[in-house]
Amino acid sequence: MPLTIDAVKLLCADLLNTEVDSVEFPGGSSRESVRVRIGTQRLIVTHRKNVNRAKLESAALRILNQHRAPVPHLIAYRDNYLIQQDVGLQRLSQSMDCADSPEILVLLEAALASLQAVHEAGKNSDVLLPFITLGNTPAWLDKFVKSAARLGAELEMEAPVLDYDRLATLLTVERPRFIKWDARPGNAVVRENGSVFWIDWEHCGRRHPLDDVAWLLTDEYTPWLPSADPHMISGIVSAFANDFSQTQAHEYLRVFGTFHSCIRLDMIMRHQAKDGWWDYERCLQFDRVGVVQELAIRLAVRAANWAEYSPLTRSLTPWLHAIQNSLEKTGR
């Protein structure tokens, strides 16, 4: 059943044996989660269309709750439905939007520390058993490292040909760890005490911890702070390196982040070709893909900088700057 007000009330009466005082749709009527008030208590009721995603999310939350990780507390689960603690509505993306550079760095450091705590909670081998390894097939790796080529085709700006075999080898993960995977700032909530909790666990699995760092730092909603970027990465990369050396970890992160940026930018430009640019405030409020000219330019600029780090991606830098220039001049 869809998440109508009546359906939510029936679900809470059944699973919690209590009456609901109010139901709110903070993400809009089309989202999978609603906010419920029962007296002074606030809860989140979520409906996942895929029952296996709901099962995965409930398993992740149970395990992470046992280790007191910075995630919502799972209160009830059945079939496609989860009822969990409401940790707040202020997304990290929203907090960074109204912050200055020093404040943004503090927020990112809190988010990274929170991710580190999640990884620590999930590092036990027994914990990993229910979770599949993500992005471990040759087909997935080949598609990932060719993301710049797909972006070039979308924009009719042919990308340089890269050494795809070496790139796939670089991004192959021999010892996968539990990670969130879609660690976008829109999936993080900033609490009143400044700590960061991570929500929406239906896509978690096993891969490299640095993947989560790349998802966070190269998202279109994460501000680009070029003067602080190298220092921040140098300060945190060893905490997420897993079995990589410092040098390997740096290159892996920069390369993964470059291609992740290309994927995000390709997604944005496909939407833009169909609908034009979207309203920034609405995208931010409802955690939509950032189909906003300013955000697309930000992605291209940062990706050009990150691509410069590795000889395997360095040829993308002038091409990404050309995309930046095109976006600034024509919006496409």
N, C-alpha and C positions, 0 to 999 in steps of 0.2 A: 504494500500500500504506500502511496506517496506521503510526504510529510505535510499533511494538512493539519490544521489545529485539532480537529476532532480525532484524527489518527494518533497524534502525539499524546493527547489526553488518555486515549484508550491504552496505548502502550505503557505509559507511566503508571496507570491504574493497575495494569496487569503485572508489570515487572517490579514496581516499587510499592504497590499497594497504597497509593496515595493520590490525592487530587491535585491537579495542576492549577495554579492561580493565573498564569499568563504564558503565552507563547509568542516569541518574537522571531523575526526573520532578518537578522542583522546583515546577512550577506545577500539578501534579495530572495524572492520566492523560488528561484530556480536552483538554489544551492542545496547541498546534501545535509546541511546541519542547521538546527534551530536552537534558540536559547529558551530555556524553560525556567520559570520561577515557581518555587514551591515554598511559600512562607518567605523566610529570609534567605533560603538556599537557591542558588542558581546552577543549573545543569545544562549540558549540551546533549541534545539528542541527534544522532547521526544515522542516516539511511544510506548504505552503500548499494548501488545497483547490482554489483557483483558480490555474491555471498562469500566467495573465496577471499575477496579483498577485506570484507568485514571480519572474517575469521582470522586473517593475517594480522589485521590491526588489533583485534582483541588479544591475540597471543603476544604481540609486541608490547602492548600496554601492560599486560599482566606481569610479564618478565621485568620490564623497566620499573614498574611500581614496586616490585619486590626489592629492587636495588635503589629505590628512592631517587630515580633519575628525574631530571626536570621535564616531566611530561604530565599530562592530565591523569588523574586517578580514574581507572575504569570502575564504574559502579554496577553496571549490568550489561549483559550481552545476550542476544538471541537472534539467530538467523542473519538477516541483513542489518540488524539494528544494534547500535551501541549507545549507552547512556554513560556520560563521563563528566568529570569535574569541569566546571567553567573556570578557566584560568584567566579570563579577561578578553577584551575585544581590541586592545591596542596592538596592532600588528607591528612587527619590527620595521616593515617597509614604511608604515605611517610615522613611526617615531623618528626614523632617519630623515624623513621628508621635511620635518619641521625643526631639525637640529643643525647646529653649526659643525664645522669640521672636528673640533676636539670632542664634541658630544657624540658625533657619528663614530669616532674611533672607540670611545667607551662602549657604545652599544654593540659594535662589531666584536670587541674583545669579550663582552658578556655572552654574545651569541656563540662565539668560538669555544669559550669555556664550557658552555652548556652542551655543545656538541661533543666536546671531549668527555664530559661526564656520561653522556649517552653511550659513547663508544666504550668507555670503561665498564659500564654496566652490562654491555652486551658482548664482552670479549671472551667470556667463558665458552669453551667448545660445546658444552651441553646446551647452552643458550642458542647456539647457532643452528641446531638441528632442524627446527621448524621452518627455517628461512632459506629460500633459494639463492643461488649466486647469480647476480645480475651482470649483464654485459660480458659474458664469458665465452660466447661463441665466435668463431671467425667471421660469420656473417654480420653480427652486431658490431664488432670492432671495425670491419671494413666500411660499414655504413657510417659509423661515427667519425672515422678519420677522413671521410669524403664529404663531411658536412659543409666545408668551405666550397667545394665544387657545386653542391646543390644550391647554396646561397648564390653563387655566381650565375648559375643558370636562371634562377628566379629573377635576378637583377639585370640579366643580360650583360654581365661583366665577368668574363671568364676568369676563373681563379687559376693561379699557378699550379702546375702538377707537382705533387709532393711524393716523397718516398713512403708510400702507404704501408708497405710491408714492415719497414723499420718503425713507423709510427704505431702500428698495431702491436708490434713486439714490445715497444716502450710502455704501452698502456695495458698490457696483459697483466693480470693480477694472480700471482701464484698462491698467496696466502690471504684469501678474502676474510674480512672482518664484518661484523654487524654494523650497518650504517643506515641512516635515514633515507638517503638517496635523493629525495626532492627537497633538499634543505634550502628552499627559497626563503627570503625574508618575509614573504607573505604567509609562510607556514610557521612563523615564530611569533610568540606573544611576549611583549614586554610588560612585566608585572610592576606593581607600585613600588616595590623595593629595588627596581632596576634589574632584577634577574630575568632571564629569558627561558621560556618554556616552549617546547616544540610540539606542534599539533599535526593532525592528519598523517596517520601512520600506515595507510593502506598500500603504500608502494615500497615499504622498507625491504631490506634484504641484505645480502652479503656482497661486498666489493671492497674497494680501498677507502680508508678513512679520508684521504685527501679529496675524494670525489665530493664529499659533503662540503668541504672547504671551498671547492671550486663552484659548486652550486650556489653557495652563499655569496662569495665575493664577486662573481661575474654575472649575477642576475641584473636585469635592466633597472630594477628599483634600488640597487645598491650604489650609492654615490661613488664617483671615481675621484680618488684623492691621490694623485700621482706622486706628490712629495712624501706621503706617509706610507704608500703601498709597499715599497721594498722593505722598509724597516718592520712593518707589521708582519709581513710574510716571513721574514727571517726570524722573527720572534716566536712564531707559532708553528712553523713547518715541522720541527722535530717532534712535536707532540702528536702529530698525525702521520708520521713517516712510516709507521708499522715496521716492516723489515727493510725499508729503503735507507740508503745512506743519505746524508744531507744533500749532496749534489743530485742524486737520483730523485729525491723528493721534490726539490725545487723544479727540476725539469718536468717531472710528471705533472705537478700542479699547474705549471704554466701552459703546458701543451694541452692537458685536459680542459683547462679553463678557456683556452683559445677556441677549441672546437665547440665547447658548450656555448660560448658566446655566439658562434656562427649559427648554431641550432636555434638559439633564442631569436637572433636577428632574422633568420629565415622564416620563422614562425610569424614574427611581427610583420614582415614585408608581405607575406601571403595574405594575412588579414587586411593589410593596408591596400593591396591591389584590389581586393573585393569590396571593401567598405570605406576606404579613405582612412584618415587619421581619427582616432577616438579621443574622447574627452579625458584629459589626464586625471582630474579629480575623481571622476566616476571610476576609472580604472583602478586608482589607488584605493578608493573606499570599498569597492567590491572585489578586490584582489583579482582583477582581470589581467590577461596578457597585456603588457605595456605597449599597445599600438599607438605610440606617441612619438612624434618626430624627435623631440629632445632625448628620449630614452633610446631610440634607435641609434642616434649619433653617439651617445655615451657608450653603447655596446661596441660600436665600430672603433672608437678611439681607444678604449681599454684593450680590446682584442688586438689591435695593432701593436700596442705596447707589450702585451704578454707574449705575442708571437715572436717578438724580437729576441726573447730569452734563449730559445733553442734553435740550433742550426737546422733542425728538421722542419720548423715552421717559419723561419725568418723571412722567407720569400713572400709570405702572406702580408707582411707589414705594409709595404707600399700599396698593395692591392686594397687592404682594409682602409688605408688613408684615402684612397681614391673613392671608396664607398662613402666614407665620411664626407668628403667634399661634394659628392653627388647629392647626398642627403641634405647638406646645408644649402646647396644652391637650388635644387629642384624638388626636394622632398621625396626623391625616389632614386 
